[in-house]
Amino acid sequence: MTSLVLASQSPARLATLRAAGLDPVVVVSGVDEDQLGPLPPAELALQLAELKCAAVADRDDLPEDALVLGCDSVLELNGQALGKPGTAEEASSRWRSMRGRSGVLLTGHSLRDTATGHVASATAATTVHFADVTDEEIAAYVASGEPLHVAGAFTVDGLGGAFVTGIEGDHHNVVGVSLPLLRELAAELGHRWTDLWRAPSTR
């Protein structure tokens, strides 16, 4: 049975994959997300996903028959790629520029079959509409700590969900992994999506 290895420490990605019937093994890539220079947002997300996938797939302690998934997300706003803000000041500034507006959440996906060495990669894009939140709401949200460590400084599956008024595209992509795209990438590598589901007794 093919194993899925998730090259990401994102709990949201892991929860999404588990809810979809998969049982991934988590192996954190350790890739420095700041190592790439200025790139267009979609290209940046894809290259980081490919780096994370490669870093884990090259390890010698993986199952012989594994699919290694690397993902990386950025929010494109005004043509700029916004990753994790890291500081409260940056998160506050981001939200002041995002409120009442729309951005595109881009998630790069890179999937490698360790049995063949073949790789399938693509980027998913979802438009996100943000509420016109108040300064007080921004301050409270930033104080919660949630937006500091997520791409675009927001979540849709946590406290930030109330500040997102609409989504055009795949909701799961905003959480961090596009299930329809992942299914297509697996098929490109010769794997049926339903074969990746864990056994019925463990669902």
N, C-alpha and C positions, 0 to 999 in steps of 0.2 A: 504494500500500500504506500502510495506517495505521501511523504510528509511535507507540510508547509512550514517553512521557517520565516518568521517575521523579523526583519532586520531593523527593528524600531523599538524604542522603549515607551511609545505612546500607549497609555492605558485605553484611550478612546479607540484606537485602531484595533487593539486586541479584543476589546469588548464587541466591536462591530463584527469582526470576523467570527467570533464565537457565537454571536447571535444568529449569524448566517449559516451555522452548522459546521464550521471548520474548527479545528483544534490546533492552532499554530504553536510551535515552539519559539520562544522569544530569544533572540541572540542580538544583543545591542552592538551596533556597528562601530561605535566610537569615532565616527567620521566627524571632523571639524567642519561645521556648517558654514564657517566664515572663510574657508580656504579658497573659494572661487571668487574671481574678480567680478566687476559689474557685467551683468548679463541680462538680456530680456527676461521678464518674469517666468514665462513658460519654459524657457531653456534652462534657467537656473533651477527650477523645481525638478526638471527631468534629470539634469546632470547630477544633482545631489542624490536623487533616488538611485541613479546608476552607481554612484560611488558607494553608497551604503550597501546596495545589493552585492557589489563586487567584493567589498571588504569582508562580508560575512561568507559569501559563497567560496572564497579562496581558503577558508579555514579547512583543516584536515580532520576535524572532529564532528563533521556533519553526517547525517545518514546518507548512504550511497544514492538513494533515490529520493531526492528532496527538491522542492521548488522553493527558492529563496526570494522573498519579496522585500524590496527596498522602496520606501515612499518618502516624499518630502513635499510639504505644502507651503505656499506663500500666497499672500493676498496682493493682487494687483490693483492699485489705486493711483489714478493719474499717471499710468505708465510705469510706476515704481513698484518694485517687489518688496513687500513688507513681511518679514519673518517674525520671529519671536521678539517682542520689545525688550525683554530682559530687565528693564528698570521701570519703576512706578512713573517716573517723569516721562519716559518715552511712551508708555502705555496711555497716559493721560493725553499727551499731545496727539497720539494716533486717533483716539476717540473723538477729540475735538474736530479733527479733520474728516473723520468718517461719518459722523452723525448726520442723519438726514440724506445720506448719499448711498451710492451703490458701488460695490467692488466686485472683482472676479477672484474667487478662490481657486487656485491652480494646484493640483496635486500630481506630481510626477510619480509614475509607477514603473518599476523595473523588476522583471521576473526572470530568474535563471533556473534552468533545469540542470542540476548537478550531474545527472546521468549522461547528458549529451553535451553540456556546455552551451547550449543554445539560450539566447536571451530575447525576450520580447519586452519592449518598452513603449510607453505612451503617456500623455498628460491629459487629465480630465479637467474641465473648466465648469464652474458653477457660479452664476451671478447671485450675489447676496445683497439684499436691501436692508439698510440699517435705520433704526428708529432715530428720531430727532431727540436724543436723550439730553437731559439737563446736566449742568455742571455738577450738581449734587449726586446725580445717579452715576456719573463718570467717576467721581471721587470714591463713592461707596464700592463700585465695581472694582476699581483698581486696588482699593484697600483690602478686598477679599483675596487678592493674590492670584486669582484665576487667570486673568488676561496676560500676565507677565511671561508665561512659558508656553504659549500657544501661538501658532502662526496667525498673523493678522490681529492679535490681541483680543480674540473673541472665541466663544464656543456657541454651538447651537444646542448642545446636549447637556448644558450646565446652567450656571447663573446667567450667562450671556444670552440664553435663548429668548428672553423677554425683550431683548434689544435688537432682535432680527425680525423685521416685518414681513419678509418674503424671500423665497429662494426660487431661482429658475435653473432647473437642472437636477442632477443627482444629489439628494440630501446627504447620502453617506459620504460623498466626496468632501463635503464641508467638514465632516467629522474626522476625515483623514485618509479614507480609502474608498475608492469607487468600486462597489461590488460588480456592477455590470461590466466595467472596463476590465477588472481582474478576471472575470469569467472569459472575456474575449482573449486576453493575453494567455490564459491557461490553454484555451482551445488552439491558439496559434502554436503553442509548444506541444500539441498533441494530447492534452489532458482534458477529460470531461469534467465539468464543474461538479456534477453530482457524485463523481468518484472521490472528490476531495472531502465530502461530508464525512464526519466521524460516524462511527457505528451507532445504529439506532439506540442501543442500550445506554450510550453515554451522552445522548443529546439532551 
